[in-house]
Amino acid sequence: MFETIQTSTCAKVPLQVFGNRLMAGVLGATIFFSLAPAVWADSYNNSDIADIAAALSTAQTVPHDAQELASDFVDRALPKLLTNDVRVAHQLGFGDATGSTVVIDQALPLIIMHQKDVLQFAKGNNSDPIELIHNANNWIKDQAAKLAPKRIIFSLKVNDGTSESGPHSWSSVTLEMSPSGSWRVLQVGAPKLARAMKLYESPRTKQFLLWIPDLNRHYLGQIGPKKPDATHPPIILTVLFNDPLAQRSAGEQFDITSGTFIERLKKLYQDLQLEKSLQGQSNRE
């Protein structure tokens, strides 16, 4: 679950950087691609949660500029980024950088869920599961005022020619709508995550990737069928990695409103806070 992801300098929380060469390459790619024309006019303004459910359960058309940016990154920036640096290529999931063929496989909305929303839900302050992802950090509106995800993760299929049975490895590139209204490259890499997404995907189901940043947990999500007594449909999650701390196995599915799931998330937060507290105490000593 914890792995190497190269994050561009546009990200709010930078991760570990491999070296000056890669950092310079990502910086250059970010500067170049951030010049993509703006096509998104209106900002998210507390849209109805029914709109969110509809946006995640219906077929999503990837914005042309986002698709073009992802394609340009794979075709033009990525080869320059990885040239003559096999170590970095492997760490980011691209195999042999000089001989690999990289193509875009699929695109999924990347939705973020925050600690404060989980805790509010656990306390019973929110009764609808959509409220867990109902925040301005996840959504934008296009020129037709249609709700759309603010981030898109593109799975990248990597074939270095050594395997006849299929792609050698997987990686990804994540795009984000910037405050200026243009798409930009946010992250590159995450090969373990990309492989897990492919392994547990449901090709005929509209899915999204759910990320809980402060727990570093990722799940594949989908909007389930609405129950007769429910106001809105549930969110069904698929576990992507074995998670002993949360007592979940890869491939397992559950409702996000499951009391067991919420209680385990609360315990994870508590354990992490305790661990930080103990580390701080140890440092003071």
N, C-alpha and C positions, 0 to 999 in steps of 0.2 A: 504493500500500500504506500509505503514511503519510498519515493524514487526520485531520480534526477529529472527536473523540469527546468528548461532554460526560460527565464522570464525577461521580457523586454524592459527597458528603462521606463516605459509608460506605466508599468504595474504599480499599484499602490504599496504592495508588500513584496519587495525584491527577495528572491531566493538566492541560494549560493551560486556564484558565477564560476565557471570552469577556468577561464583564463582571458587574458587581454584580447587575444585574437578573436575568440568567439563573441566576447562582449562587444568588440568593435563591429563585428559582422551583424549582430542583432541590432545594435544601435543604428547602423547604416540602413538595415532593412526597415526598421521602425520609422526612421525619418523619411525614407523613400515612400513607403506604403501609406504613411499617414496623410499623404497628399491626395489620396483618392477623393473624388468629388463627393460632396455631401448630398444625400438624397432623403434624409430623414428630417422632417420639419418640426413636428410637435414632440415635446417631452412627455414622459409618463406623468399622469396627474390623477392618481387614485382611481384607476379604472375599476369597474365592477369586477368582482371575483369570477362572475360567470364568463366574462371576456377572457380571463386567464385560462379557465378550464377549456374554453373553446379553442384558444390559441395553441394549447398543448395537445388537444385531442383530434384536431383536424390536420389535414395535409399542409405542411409548411413549404412554401416556396422560398428557397434561399435567395435573398436579395442579389441582384445582378452584380452590384459593386463588391459585395462580400465574396461571391463566387469567383469573380475576376481577380480579386486580391489574393485569395487562397491559391488560385491557379498560377498567378504570376510569382508568388512566393516559392511554390514548388518548382516551377520551371526556371526561374531566373535567380532568385536570391539564395535558395537552399544549396545549389551546387557550389556557389562561391563561399557560402558559410562553412561548408564541410570539406572543402578541397584540402587534400594533403594532411588531414587531421583525423586519422582512423579511430583514435581513442575517443574523441568527442562524438564521432559518427556513431560508434557502437553505444555509447552512453545515452544518446538521444534516440536510439532505436533504428538507425539508418544503415546498419551493417557496414559493408565496405563502401565507403563514400564514393570511391572512384568508379565502382562498377554497378551500383544499385540503380534500379529503376523505381521511381516513386510516383504513385498515382493517388488521387483523392478517391476514397472509397465511399464515405457517407458523411453527412453533416447533421449534427444534433444540437438542439438548443442546450445551452449550459445555464442551469438555474442554481442560484446560491440560496442556502438556508442559513440564517444567523442564529447564534446562541440565544439571543434575547427573545426571538420569536418561538424557539423551542420551549424555553422556560415559561413564557406566557401561556403557550398552549398547554403545557403540563399542569399549570396552575388552574386551568379551566377558564381562562380569560377569553380564549377564542374557541369557538366550537366547530369551525369549518377548516378542513385540512388545507384548503387553498390559501388560507390566511398565512400559512407557514412560508409561502413564497410570494406573498402579496406585498412587494416593496419596490420602490423606484429603482433600486439597484439591479433589478432583473429585466425591466421592460422599457421599451421605447414605442413610439407610434410612427408609422410611415406617413407619407403625404396624403394618403387616403384615410388617415386616422385609425388604421387597423393596428391592433396590438401585435407586437413582435418581440422576440427575445433580444436582449441587449448583447449577448455573447453567443457565439456559435463555435462548436468544436468540430473540426474536420478530421476524420480518421484517415491516416495515410498508409497505404499498402506498399510495402517495400519488398522488392524481389532482386536479389543480387545474382541470380542466375545459377545458384548452386543447388536449388531444389526443384525437382520436376513436379512435385505434388502441390505446389502453390507458393504463396508469398513466404519469404524467409522471415520477415519480422513486421512489426507494426509500430507506427509512431502517430503523432498528431500535431496539428497547429490550431491554436485557438485565436479567434478574432473577437474584437470588442468594438462597440460603437463609442467613439471618443466624445468628450463634451463639446467638441467643435462640430460634431455631426458627420464625421467620416469614420470609416472602418480602419482599424489598425491591428497589427500583429501583437498579441498579448503574450502567448506562450508557445514554445516549441518543444517537442519531446514527449515525455510521459509514455514510454513504450509499454510498460506493464499495464497501465490504465487502458491504453488503446487495444491491447490484446484481450483484456477482460471484457471490454465493451463489445468486441467482435464475438467473443466466445458465448456471451449471454444475451446477445441481441435477439429480438423477435422481429424478423424482417417485415412481417405483415402488420405490425403494430406500430402506432405512432408513439415514439419514445423520446425521452430527454435525459440528459445527464444531470443528476442532482449532486451538488457539492456542499459539504459542511466544512468551511475553511478552518475553523478553530479546532476541529477534531480531525482534520485531514481525512475525511471519509467521502467516498464517492459511491453513488448508487445509480442504476438505471431506473428511471421512473416512467410511469404511464398513467393516464387517467382511466380509471376503471368504470364499469357500468354503475349508474346511480341506483341506489336502493330505494324502494317505494317510500320509506319513511324519512329519507335524507333530503336535505335542501340542495346539496351539490354532490357530485360524484366523488368517490375516494381517489387517493393517490396510492398506487401500488408500486412498491420498490423492489428491485432485484439486487441482492448483495453481490458485489463484484469480487470481493476478496474474503478469505477466511478471517474472521475477526473474533479471536478468543475473548477479548475484553468486553465486547458487546454480545458475546455468545451467539454469533451468527456464522453460517457457513456460506461459502460462495455458491451462487445459484439459487439460494433460498429467496422466496418471495413473501412479502407481508404488507399489510395496510399501514400507511404512515401514521394513522391514528391509533394503532395498536397500543394498548396500555403498557404492554411489556416492552415495546420498542422505546416509547417515551421514557419509561423508568430507567431503562439501560442507558439512554442518552444522558439523562440527568446524573446517573452515577458516574458516567465517563467524565462529565464536566466537573463533578465534585472531586474525583480522583486526580484529574489534571490540576485543579486548583490546589489540592493538598500537596501534590508533587512540587508545584511551583513554590508553595509556602515553605516546604522542607528544604528545597534547594536554596531559597533565600536565607533561611536560618543557618544552613551550613556555610554559606558564603560569608555571613556576618561573623561566624565563629572562626 
